[in-house]
């Protein structure tokens, strides 16, 4: 599913592959943070950051 999402975003938005890799790497780190004790705080932060990233991708 990762490869499909990457290809679909790249073809739809014409976003550089480096940016896509950075976004998915950031999401992976966010998921790891959520599994820790401060998962509520991490999930709120990740949610805000995720909205910001999606907004940036949509503009690009």
N, C-alpha and C positions, 0 to 999 in steps of 0.2 A: 504493500500500500504506500510505503514511503516513496518508492520510485515513481509510482503513478501520480501521486500528489505533486511531486517535484516537477515532473514533466508537464502536467496540466497547468500548474501555476506559471511555469516558465513560458509555455506556449501562449497562454491567455494574456498574461501581463507583460511578457517580454522582459522579465526580471533577470538580471545576471545570476548565473549559477552560484557565484560566491555569496551573494545576498541570501539566496535560498538556503545554502549550507549554514550560514550564520544563524538564520532564523530557526532551523530545525535543531541545530546544536544548542541554541538558547532554550528551546522548548524541552529538550532532553534534560538539561540542567535543572529547569523548573520542576520537572516531574520528580527528579531525585530530591529536591528540596522539600517537596510536598510529603515525602515519605518520612521525614524527620518529625521531631516532637512539635516544632513550630509550623505544622502543616497548614493551619488556618491562616496565619500571617503570610506564609509563602504563597498560598493559593490566591490570596487577595492581591499580592504584589504581582504574581504571574498573570492574573486576570487583567490587571490594568496594563501591564507591559504587552500582553498578547493583543489587547485592543489597539494599542499604539502601533504595534508592528503591522497588524492587519490594515490599519488606516494608512500607514506609510506605503505598504505594498499597493494598496488601491490607488494611491496618488501616483505612484511610479508608472 
